[in-house]
Amino acid sequence: MLKTWRKFISATAGGLLLFTVLSSVQAGPADAAAAAAVQGPEEDVFRIVALGDSITAGYEPGMTDPGVKPYGYAERLLEQGWYHGRSELSNYGILGLKTAGLLQYTGAIKDGTAVTAEAIQPGLPDPRIAQFAALTPQIRTELAAADLITITIGGNDVSSLFLNYKTLADGEFASQLAERLAEYSSNVTAVLGNIRAVNPLATIILADQYQPAPRIALGASYDKLMAAAAQFTIAADNIAATLNQAGAPVKVAHVAAKFAGVEGSLTHIIGAGAADFHPTQLGYERIAAVFSELQWGAYRTPAVTALTSEAAPMSIVVKGTELNTPNKPILKNGQNFLALKDILNAVGATGKWDNHTASATVIYGGRTVVITIGSKTIKVNGADVAIDTPAFLQKVGKEDKTYLPLAALATGLGFDVNYSGKLRTAFINP
């Protein structure tokens, strides 16, 4: 699998430039250009730091468009965080990283000193590796402030062994597997020690290793490789059990069990193009669900799915509750508008309508926003703020309803607004 992947990278190195669009490293909003986030330092933000290999990076074969950002398990986990409040993601998944490389990387992060790419792991194919290596002092600060730290690592340690299983006698395969399990356990234990030296209390979730090839491709060897993958799950469980403490949890995301028996649909190992062990979009969603269920007890999806027509309004989630009002949202010029009363109820604000000035005044948490019908500016605490599309009156039955631009109003009131284009959902949190 690793050889196949390296051949792909060698053939399409230019295509991996898509990862350079993540130059800020901070994932932040799913679409930073569309998000209008207002966030003060006093706000309570749930911070996620994702470490590990290309699974954390969200890699899929064929990702050649430099304008396309990966949408892996970590990005989905950020969306799940938005269901629960303000959330941020820092994703430091590195293509080709092994456990020894992660040990070196977290050691540098712990020390807060910049390192070279070669010092982390020689020959890493990730075009961002020099930047990641130089950012270790910043990453240390982010890691220290994290509430949740997620890790996927180990696949690159064993992929060559799994690829060559046909050439090895059972005894030799078992011997090499034991060696790699021992190295995995030693390195990952040390990695978690480095992390705990920086952040003693954050929840750490470590994923086990799924076996990517389906039975139809492996035949009689399927059970052998599944048994080998199960040993990695046991190793991960043992590591977590050793380090888990009350108030400083270390958990294992049992991803392997979710892939068992459905590998063909959850990975790119079969199908068009070269075989590749990375997850499909469905696979990444399964991984995200395992992490989310461990952290929050559920994996949520909006009632308005991504398959809904682009002409339909987005799903809108305010303080964790998906809006379902009798006055349906209206999509106009790419902006979502809600009826005044529905907005007041959703955000818990107070407001009034002035017929003389054709304006709505909304008050929340010491902020006052005045929105006038037809005006391309709104007033936030008396200051003019430009908006793209003005408020308007909409006939609903026999009544004229005042429809206000949701994002502009929420931002003016100091709410955090994030959009997920994949979910077609706006998340609004105080």
Long-range contacts (C-beta under 8 A, 24 or more apart in sequence): 1-155, 1-159, 1-160, 1-162, 1-163, 1-212, 1-269, 1-275, 1-276, 1-277, 2-156, 2-159, 2-160, 2-163, 3-160, 3-163, 4-163, 4-274, 4-275, 4-276, 4-277, 5-54, 5-159, 5-276, 5-277, 5-278, 6-96, 6-125, 7-274, 8-61, 8-274, 8-276, 9-95, 9-125, 12-64, 13-125, 13-127, 14-64, 15-62, 15-63, 15-64, 16-63, 16-95, 16-125, 16-126, 16-127, 17-66, 17-127, 18-63, 18-64, 18-65, 18-66, 18-67, 18-68, 18-69, 18-70, 19-57, 19-70, 19-95, 19-126, 19-127, 19-128, 20-66, 20-127, 20-128, 21-66, 21-67, 21-68, 21-69, 22-69, 22-70, 22-91, 22-128, 23-128, 23-131, 25-90, 25-91, 25-92, 25-128, 25-131, 25-132, 25-135, 26-88, 26-89, 26-90, 27-74, 27-75, 27-78, 27-88, 27-89, 27-90, 27-91, 28-88, 28-89, 29-418, 29-419, 30-75, 30-78, 30-79, 30-418, 30-419, 30-420, 30-421, 30-422, 31-419, 31-420, 31-421, 34-419, 34-421, 35-417, 35-418, 35-419, 36-407, 36-408, 36-411, 36-417, 37-411, 37-416, 37-417, 37-418, 38-411, 38-414, 38-415, 38-416, 38-417, 39-86, 39-416, 40-414, 43-86, 43-416, 44-85, 44-86, 45-85, 45-86, 45-87, 45-88, 46-81, 46-84, 46-85, 46-86, 46-87, 46-88, 46-147, 46-148, 47-87, 47-88, 47-90, 47-142, 47-145, 47-146, 47-147, 47-148, 48-74, 48-77, 48-78, 48-81, 48-87, 48-88, 48-89, 48-90, 48-146, 48-147, 48-148, 48-149, 48-150, 49-89, 49-90, 49-92, 49-139, 49-142, 49-143, 49-146, 49-148, 49-149, 49-150, 50-74, 50-77, 50-89, 50-90, 50-91, 50-92, 50-93, 50-149, 50-150, 50-151, 51-92, 51-93, 51-102, 51-105, 51-106, 51-149, 51-150, 51-151, 51-153, 51-195, 52-92, 52-93, 52-94, 52-97, 52-102, 52-150, 52-151, 52-152, 52-153, 52-207, 53-93, 53-94, 53-95, 53-96, 53-97, 53-98, 53-102, 53-152, 53-153, 53-154, 53-155, 53-156, 54-93, 54-94, 54-95, 54-96, 54-97, 54-278, 55-93, 55-152, 55-155, 55-207, 55-278, 55-279, 55-287, 56-91, 56-92, 56-93, 56-94, 56-150, 56-151, 56-152, 57-91, 57-93, 57-94, 57-95, 57-126, 58-91, 58-93, 58-284, 59-93, 59-95, 59-278, 60-268, 60-276, 60-278, 60-279, 60-280, 60-281, 61-268, 61-273, 61-274, 61-276, 61-278, 62-273, 71-281, 71-284, 71-422, 72-279, 72-284, 72-287, 72-288, 73-150, 73-152, 73-279, 73-284, 73-285, 73-287, 73-288, 73-291, 74-150, 74-288, 76-284, 76-285, 76-288, 76-292, 77-148, 77-150, 77-288, 77-291, 77-292, 77-295, 79-420, 79-422, 79-423, 79-425, 79-427, 80-288, 80-292, 80-295, 80-296, 80-299, 80-300, 82-317, 82-418, 82-420, 82-427, 82-429, 83-296, 83-300, 83-317, 83-320, 83-427, 84-296, 84-320, 85-319, 85-320, 85-429, 86-416, 86-429, 90-139, 90-142, 90-146, 92-132, 92-139, 93-152, 94-120, 94-124, 94-126, 94-128, 94-129, 94-132, 95-124, 95-125, 95-126, 96-121, 96-123, 96-124, 96-125, 96-126, 96-156, 97-121, 97-124, 97-126, 97-153, 97-156, 98-153, 98-154, 98-156, 98-157, 99-153, 99-154, 99-157, 99-183, 99-184, 99-187, 99-188, 99-191, 100-183, 100-187, 102-151, 102-153, 102-187, 102-188, 102-191, 103-187, 103-190, 103-191, 103-194, 105-132, 105-133, 105-136, 106-191, 106-194, 106-195, 107-194, 108-133, 108-136, 109-136, 109-139, 109-140, 109-143, 109-194, 109-198, 110-140, 110-194, 110-195, 110-197, 110-198, 111-136, 112-136, 112-137, 112-140, 113-137, 140-198, 143-195, 143-198, 143-199, 144-198, 144-199, 145-199, 146-199, 146-202, 147-202, 147-203, 148-202, 148-203, 148-205, 148-295, 149-195, 149-199, 149-202, 149-203, 149-204, 149-205, 150-204, 150-205, 150-206, 150-207, 150-253, 150-291, 151-188, 151-191, 151-204, 151-205, 151-206, 151-207, 152-207, 152-287, 153-188, 153-191, 153-206, 154-184, 154-188, 154-209, 154-232, 155-209, 155-277, 157-183, 157-184, 158-184, 158-209, 158-228, 158-232, 159-277, 162-211, 162-225, 162-228, 165-221, 165-224, 165-225, 166-221, 170-224, 173-224, 173-228, 177-228, 177-231, 181-231, 181-232, 181-235, 184-232, 184-235, 185-235, 185-238, 185-239, 188-236, 188-239, 189-239, 189-242, 189-243, 192-239, 192-243, 192-250, 196-243, 196-248, 200-248, 201-247, 201-248, 202-248, 203-249, 203-250, 203-251, 203-295, 204-243, 204-249, 204-250, 204-251, 205-250, 205-251, 205-252, 205-253, 205-291, 205-294, 205-295, 206-236, 206-239, 206-240, 206-250, 206-251, 206-252, 206-253, 207-236, 207-252, 207-253, 207-255, 207-287, 207-290, 207-291, 208-232, 208-233, 208-236, 208-237, 208-252, 208-253, 208-254, 208-255, 208-256, 209-233, 209-236, 209-255, 209-256, 210-255, 210-256, 210-258, 210-259, 210-260, 210-263, 210-266, 210-267, 211-256, 211-259, 211-260, 211-263, 212-259, 212-263, 212-267, 212-269, 212-277, 213-263, 213-267, 213-269, 213-277, 214-262, 214-263, 214-264, 214-269, 214-270, 215-261, 216-264, 216-270, 217-264, 217-269, 217-270, 226-260, 229-256, 230-256, 232-256, 233-257, 251-294, 253-287, 253-290, 253-291, 253-294, 254-290, 255-286, 255-287, 255-290, 258-286, 258-287, 258-289, 258-290, 259-283, 259-286, 301-423, 302-423, 302-424, 302-425, 304-424, 304-425, 305-424, 306-422, 306-423, 306-424, 308-424, 314-419, 314-424, 314-425, 314-426, 315-423, 315-424, 315-425, 315-426, 316-346, 316-406, 316-425, 316-426, 316-428, 317-425, 317-426, 317-427, 317-428, 318-346, 318-347, 318-428, 318-429, 319-346, 319-347, 319-348, 319-428, 319-429, 319-430, 320-429, 321-346, 327-396, 327-401, 329-406, 330-394, 330-403, 332-389, 332-392, 333-388, 333-389, 335-388, 335-389, 335-405, 335-406, 335-407, 335-408, 336-405, 336-406, 336-407, 336-426, 337-389, 337-391, 337-392, 337-394, 337-403, 337-404, 337-405, 337-406, 338-403, 338-404, 338-406, 339-394, 339-396, 339-401, 339-402, 339-403, 339-404, 340-401, 340-402, 340-403, 340-404, 343-404, 343-406, 343-409, 346-428, 347-410, 347-413, 347-415, 347-428, 347-430, 349-413, 353-402, 360-391, 360-402, 360-404, 362-404, 362-409, 362-413, 364-413, 364-414, 365-413, 365-414, 365-430, 367-412, 367-413, 367-414, 369-409, 369-412, 369-413, 371-404, 371-405, 371-408, 371-409, 373-402, 378-408, 378-409, 378-412, 380-412, 385-412
